[in-house]
Amino acid sequence: MGVNPNETSRLAEHEQPPPRSAPDQPRRPVQRREIVAWALIDWANSAYSTLLITILVAYLQSFVLPGNAGILAYGWGLGVSMFLSAWLSPILGAMADARANKRAWLICTSFTGAAGGVLMGVVPKEFPWVFVALFFVTSLAFELSFSFYNGFLPELSDEASLNRISGYGYAAGYFGGGVALAAVIALLTLGTPRGLSTETGLRIGLVLMGVWWAMFTLPAAIILRDRAVPRGHRLGLWATARQALREVAHTLSRVRAYSMLALFLLGFLLYNEGIQTVMSQASVFAREVLDMSPGELGLVVLMIQFVATPAAIGVGWVADRAGPKATLLVCLAVWCGLLVAAYFVREKWQFWCLGVVLSLVMGGTQSVSRAVMGAMTPPSKTAEFFGFFNLSCRATSMVGPILFSEMLVLTKSANLAISSLLVFIVLGAAVVFCVNLPKGVAQAKAEA
């Protein structure tokens, strides 16, 4: 990707320690347009997360690799990309903190993912492994982008607004993903009577996904700027990478200084494994158990997206008043109930009911988790620590999708496969219950 001279000039100016971020000067007030631009990143990339579990999986398993090959390619593609991103995130986050260039990394990963989405819609289905490779790259870019996106949250909020602004981001994501999905559903619904084949409609949907992702990333590319100051002298890329590895190792060696954060990340690793697998494999469950078409599943996901939009804001509001830890534990209890109920689902209306309940806690669980993480993050290490957040989010991410896929192939019971994820959420909630949040916030401030 080329860089024009004007952009190079802007980056060069940005890379110098700006007066507004100097330690001896007051912090520049956060402008509303910065928060909007930041939230639009979630609006942009949520087109991928919603179309992944509806349009992309349908196209992959129906036209590119039918049968078990498609099921396994989807599970392994997601699992390996999540695993790789998990271990890269802390290192890349430390590099972004050292150079104070989270924005540059965010733009790079976002536009790489967007390009992959467009290319998946263009490449002929006669080249299935090219499609799978593009799927892997797109998924990897999507996962990596979150360390840099989340790293902006502590810079754009304070203790009073952390839960609320985190909720705004997730609300924008659910609504934006819902609008993108609605557009593709409308295309399929209106185009089919006019001669548009399902295969062509799904391919157009993939192209629209990539275009949507790129288009709504532009405001962040134009408006967002890192507020942190580059640490030390400017180093080359490889020197920065080596320094980042040393900093990550140093952080890990001082884990006792962040004991509450480490404990929370362990709990998050466990319960998030169950939640993410449910979300990524729900479409497979619907297809296998209920024989739902892409259009029917799209309507369910669309409902979830739009209900989750106000729910994410509402849970953030509750967390500001009842406390984020208590709110998170209630959300996890609801997840446990959902997975127990999923074992007994045999009818489509039951799946819809579960979808309504899921939408009420899906965004809230993620939003409050991110806010808890932000509250216990030292201000000078936002990208690095959110890299650890991503590591905790994805370190065992191969287990869920691959286990679900293998169990489905071996047992032919999606009900059993989805309900077995309950153990992750129960164990994660037990660990979170032991987290002393005020102590974690104090530890973060001590390292500022």
N, C-alpha and C positions, 0 to 999 in steps of 0.2 A: 504494500500500500504506500503510495507516494505521499510526501509531505510538502505542501506549498511553502514558499518563502514567508508569507504572512503568518502562517501557523507556526513555523519554526521560530519566528520572532516572538510570537506570543508565548510559546513554550519557554524560550530563553528568559523572557522577562519573568515568567511565573516561577522559574526554577531558582531565582534569586530570593533570599529571605525578605519577604515583603514587610514594610514598616508596620502594617496593621497586625502582623503576627508576632512582632517582637515581644519578648517576655516582659519588658518594662513598660509596655503600652497597653491600654485597655483593649479588650477584644472587640472587634467590629461587630455591631449588631447584625443578627441574621435577618436577611430580607425574605419576604414571603415568596418572591420569585425563585429563590434558591431552594426552598422547601418544595415548591411545586415542581421545579426541574428535577429534583432528587426523586420525588414520588413518581414522576413520569417514567423513570427507569423501570420501576416495577410495572407500570402500565404497559411499557414497551415489551419487556421480556416475558410477561405473562401470556402473551400470544403464543409463545412456544410451549409453556407448561400446559395450557388448556388444549391446544391443537395436538400436542404430543399424545395425550391420552385419548384422543378422539380421531382426528384426521390422520395423523402420522401412523399410529399403530394400525388403523384400519387399512391404509394403503400398503404398509409393509407386509402385513400378514395375509392380505387378500390378493395382492397383485405382484408384489416384489418377491416375497418368499412365503408362499402358502404352506400351511400345515405346521408341523412341529419346528421346522427350520426358522419360521418367522417368530414363533414364540420364544425360542432360545436366543435368536439374534437380538430381539428386543430386550430380553432380560439381561443377557451378557453385555450388550452395548451400554445400557444404563448403568449396570453394576460396575463395569471396569472404568467407565468415564468418571463416575462418582468417586471411586476408590483413588484414581490418579489425581483428581482435583483436590481430594482431601489432603493428600500429602504434599502437594505443590502449594496449597493456599498459604500456610504459615510463612514459607520461604518467600514467595512472591509478595505477601503482605509486608514482611520485614523490609524487602527491597523498596516497596512503595513508600513506607514510612521514612526510610533513610533518605530517599530522594524527594520526599513530599510530592509524589506524582501519582496518587491514587486515581486522579481523573484520567491520566493518560492510559493507565492499565484498564480502567473501566471502559473507556472508549474502544480500545483495541479488542478486548474480549467481546464486547457487545456487537461490534460490527463484524467480527469474525463469525459469531453465531448467526447473525442476520444473513451473511453471505452464504453460510452453509444451508440455511433454510431455503433460500432461493434456489440454490443448486440442486437440493433434493427434489424439488418440483420439476427441474429441467432434465436431469439425467434420465435416460431411457431405462425402463424396468428390466431390459435385457442385460443390464450390468448391475446385478443385485449387490455385489460386494462393494462396488463403488458407492452405491446408496448407503450401505451399512457403514462404510468409512466416513461418509459425510455426516451421517447420523451421530457417529461417535465424536467427531470434531465439534459438531454443533452442541451436543450435550456437554462436552468438556468445557467449551467456551462459556456456556450458560452457567455451569457450576462455578467456574473460576471467577466470573464477574461479581458474584455475591460478596466476596471478601472486600472488594473495593467499594461496592455500593453500600454495604452495611457499615464500612469504616467511616463513612461520612455522617452517620447518625449522631455520634457523640459531639461532632463539630457543629451540628445544626440544631442541637437541643440542649436543655439543661435538665436538672433533676425533676423540675416541676412539669416539663413538657415531654420528657423522654417517651413515656408510654403512649401519649397522644400522637406525637409525630410518627412514631413507629407504626401506630395504627393507621395513620393517614397513608403511609406507604403501602401497607397490605391492602387497604381499601381500594386505592388506585389500581393496584395490581389485579384484584379480583374483578373490578368493574371493567378495566381495560381488556383483560383476558376474555371477559364475557362478551364485550362488544365485538372483539375480533372473531370469536367463535360464532356469534350471531350472524356476522357478515358472511361467513363461510356456509353456515346452515342455510341462509337465504339464497346464496348462490346455488347450492345443491337443490333446494326445494323449487326454485323458480326455473333453474336451468334444465332439470331432468325432463319436464314436459316439452321442452323446446329442443330436445335432441342432445343435450349435454350428457355424456356418459358419466357414470359414477367415478370411473378411473380418472378421467380428465378433470372432473370437479375436485377430486381430492388433490390432484397435482397442482391445480390452480390455488387451492387452499394453502399448500405448502409455500408457494411463491408469495402469496399475500402475507403469510406469517413472517417471512423474512423481511419483506418491505415494511410491514408494521413495526417490527422490532427496530429497524434502522431509523425510520422516520421519527418515532417518538423518543429515540435516544438523542436526537439532535439538540433539544433544549438543554440537556445536561452538558453536552459537549461545548455549548456556547456559554452557559451561565455559571456552572459549578467551577469552583477553584479550591484547591487545597488550602486550608487555613494553617496547617502546620508549617514549621520551618525545616528545611533540609538539615540533617544532622551532620556536622563536620564538613570536610572538604568533598567536593564533587569527585566521584570515582567512576571508572568505566563500568560497563555492564557486568563483566565477569568479576571484577573486584567487588562490586556492590553485592553480587550473588554470594561470594565467599563471606563477605561481612554479614550478610543476612543469615547465612547458615550459622555463623558464630553467635549472632544475637538470639536466634531461635534456641540454640543449645544453651546459651546463658539463661534465657527465660525458663527453660525446662529445668535447669539445675537449681533454680530458685523457686521451685514450685510451692514451697512452704509459705513464701511471701504472698502467694495468691491461692491459699488453701481452699477458700470458699468458692472462688471462681473455678478451680480445678474440680472440686466436688460437683458443682453445678454442671460443668461440661461433661462429666461422666454420666450424670443423670440424663442430660440432654442427648448424649450419644445413644442411650438405651431407648428412651421413649420416642425420639425422633426417627430411629430405625423402623419402628413399627408404623408410625404415622406416614412417613414418606413412602413406605412400601404399599400401604393401603391406597394412597393417592395415586401412585404410579401404576398400580395393577388393578385399580377399580374397573377400568374398561375391559380388561381381560376377564375379570369376574363376571361382569354383565354379559359379555358375549358367550361365555362358557355355560353359565348357570341359567341365564334368562333369554339367551338368543336375541339380544337387543341389537338392532341395526345401528350403523353410525349416526343416522338421523335421530333415532330415539335416545341414544346415549348422549348425543350433543345437546338435546333438550334438557336432560338431567343435569349435565355439567353447566349448562347455561343458567339453570335455576340456582345451582349451588353458587356460581360466581356472583350473581346479583344479590342473593340473600347474604352471602359472606361479606359483601361490601359494607353495609351498615353494621353488621355483626362485629367486624374487626374494629371499627371505631367504638362501638358500644363496649366491647371487652376492654379496650384501652381506657375508656372512661371509668369502668368499674375498677380496673387495676389501680388507677390514680386514687381511688377512694378506699377500696377494700384491701389494697396491697397486692403487688404483682405475684408474690409467692402463693398466697391463698387463692388468687384467681387462677393461676396456672394449675394448681392441684385440682380445682374443680373441673377445669377443662379436661384434664387427664382422666378424671373419673368418668366423664361423659364418653371419652374415647373407649374406655373399657366396656361400658355398656353397649356401645355401637358394635364392637367386635364380637361380643357374646351374641347379640341379636343377629349378626351377619351369618352365623352358622345355620340359622333357621330360615333364611330368606329363600323362598321358592317362587314368588310372584313378583311381577314388575312393580306393582303398587307398593310392595314392601321395600323395594330398592329405592323408590322415590321418597318414602318416609324416612329411611335412613339418611338419604341425601339431605333432607331438610335439617335434621338434627346435626349432621356432620358440618353443614355450612355455618351453623351457629358457633361452632368451636374451632373450626379449621384455621381461620385467619387469626382468631384470638390467641390460640396456642402459640402460633409462630410469632405473632406480634409481641406478646408478653415475654416469650423466651428471648427475643432479640433485645427487648428493653432491659431485662434482667442482666443480660450480657453487657449491654452498654453501661449500666450503672456500676459494674465492677471492673471496667476497663480503664487503665491509665490513659490520660489524654494524649500522651506522646507516642502511644503504640496502638492506635486504633486499628489500622489495617493488619498489623501483625496479630493482634489478639482476635480480631474477627476472622483472621486466617485460621487460628486455633478453633474458633467457633465453627468454621466450615469443616475443619478436620474432625471435630467432634460430630458434626452433622453427617459426615460422609466416610469416616474412617472404616466403618464396618458396612458401608452401603452396598458392597457386593453381596452381602449375606441375604438381605431381604429379597431383592428382585430375583436373584439366582435361585434361592431356596424356594420361593413361590413358584417360579417357572418349572423347576425340577419336580416339585411335589405335584404340580398340576399335570405334568406329563406322566408321572409314575402312578398317581392315585386317581386321576380323573375327577378329583373333588376340589373345586375351587372354594367351596364353603369351608372345608377343613383347612385349606391353605391360608385363607384370609384370617380365620379365627385363631390360628396358631400364633399369630403376631401379638396376641394379648400379653404374652409373657414379657415382651420388650417394654410395653407401656407400664405394666405393674412394677417391674424392677426400677424403671426410670423414675416413676413417681415416688417410690420409696427412698431413692437417693436424694431427690429434690427436697423431700420433707426434712432432710437433715441439714440443708443449707441454711446458714445464718447470714441472711442478706445484709443487714446493717454492718456486720463484721467485714463482709466482702467489699462493700462500698468504702469502708475505712481503709482497707488494705490497698485499694486502687488509689485513693487520695494520698496515701503515704508514699506511693511510688511516683507521684506526679512530678 
